[in-house]
Every structure is written in structure tokens, then in C-alpha cells.
Amino acid sequence: MKGSSVETVTSNDGSRIAYDRSGEGPTVILVAGALGYRKFNKMEELARLLSGRCTVINYDRRGRGDSTEVKPFALEREIEDIAALVDAEGGSASLWGWSSGGALALRAAGAGIGVEKVSVYEVPFMVTPGAKRPTRDYAERLDELVAADDRSGAVKHFMRNAIGIPAPFVAVMPLMPMWKGVKATAPTLPYDWAALGEHTMYGAPLDPAEWATVTMPAQVVYGSKTMDVLEQGSRALAEVLPNAELRELEGVSHNIKMPVLAPVLTEFFAAGTTGGYPHPGTRASHLSKDPAR
């Protein structure tokens, strides 16, 4: 990637966080979701697409890729990792998070670490009563598999019982080129559950008080071809954030097409305001609210 270089920062607990830095302009830190890492092709593709107008930080979350990890894990440690990246960029940056990485990005944004703007894509908060996934024993079973170092089992459990991918497809996934990379990140699957919060995953409404400190401009994006539960979760999230813009991208699903997403993010991060004319292929709803209400 033109202008990119592999760098590291040291987090508060001594973990080394590896990242690629590319481009020029407002700084945007990319936060991958479950099983994601900086060398995943879609993360690299988005970094490349944004680097024309933004300084892009594409990092490995702790315990993934080239980043190390000091145990024990706590959600606060992942927020401290992002804080270390923000500090390395001069004390301010914006965040983009994909899926459960969006939940982490939002929690970091509300922690007072210098986040200017935050955009998320389809954070899987399950606000729909009666949703079939995740299964009620998901977290307990995941912890058992990770404790046994059954990485394949943990990934398959996530695919089947959190996402709901059909069993025949999950069965052949080990034959795919992507398997080695996702299997390596399997021990960090509980970190994504922690970022989401179990209380958000079984049909309860989102609590506005939980997100009251995310007062900076926020953008919540979902695809027109996504699952109903993900659209409903995105709409619910935009409603509880103090200063949110909701956008629908035409013709895409949770497996986002980065060339479709990138212009929307560039408009949001590189512009002086969150307003403006929506990019073709999107619908925008401005849900700015007074945080004092």
C-alpha cells in the first residue's frame, strides 16, 4: 500500500499493538469485528480506498495478527489499545467499526479518549424479541471451547450459533483459504461478546443512558440486503445515540462491498460536518438529538 508502514504502539498494560498507517488527511482508525485482523483483504481494501483523503490506521486488535496481549483480558484493555493509537496520532482521531468492532468503537468513543467522529456498520445488537441467534448457551459454550484451545470448534460455534450460517457451509469452511486466518483469531471471540454486552443480545431495547457519552457526530450504516435483525439493530442504535445519522446502502449485505462503503465514509470523515447530500446509492436520516434531553 502506497505510503504505508508497519508500526507498533505499547498499550497501558504492555501489550504491543501492530498497525499499518497510510494516506493523508483526518485520521481514521479501523476496528475489525469478530475474527477480523488488519491483513484481512476487506480491511486492507477499505484502508486503500480511504487513504486518498484520510490518514488510515488499520490495526490488529490484541491477540490477533502481529499484536501481542498481556492477560487477563478485560474490555477496558481494548479501549486502552485504541487510546494508545489515538495518542500516537496526536491525541485525536475518528473511528470506524464493522459488526462487533462497531460496538468496541462506540465504547471507545464514549470513553473520552479523543475520538472526533465514529461510524459503524451493522453492529449486531439483537433488539428483536424472539430472534433465534445467538443461542442462549452461546457465551458459556464459547468459553469452554476457547479454554480447551479448540479453535476450529470455537469458529464453527460462532458461525452456527451466533451468525446462523447453515451447517453444510460451516462444514466445508476449513477447506477455504480464509480458514487459517480466522482460526488463528478464534481465542479472541469472547472479546467481541464483551464489546457487545450480553444484555444487548437477547431482545431487550437499547438503553440510551449506556450510550449517552457518545456525543460526537456518529454515523450508523446498514445494507439494504442485510438480515432484518441487523437493520432493526442499526435503527435502534441510531435512535439512542445523542448525535447520529442513519444510512442505508443499496444492494449490500453484512458482507459489505468496500467500494460502496468507502465514499460514504470519506464524505463523513473528511467533511467538516455530518450533513451534506447523500452519496448515490444511500438513503440518509439525520437523527441528531439534544444530549441533555
ABEGO torsion letter per residue (X at the ends): XBGBBBBBBBBAAGBBBBBBBBEBEBBBBBBBBBGBBAABAAAAAAAAAAAAABBBBBBBBBGBEABBBBOBBBAAAAAAAAAAAAAAAGGBBBBBBBEAAAAAAAAAAAAGAGBABBBBBGBBBBABBGBAOBBAAAAAAAAAAAAAGBAAAAAAAAAAAAAGBBAAAAAAAAABAAAAAAAAAAAAAAAAAAAAEAAAAAGBBBBAAAAAABABBBBBBBBAABBAAAAAAAAAAAAABABBBBBBBBGBBABBBAAAAAAAAAAAAABABABEBBBBGBBBBBABBBAAX
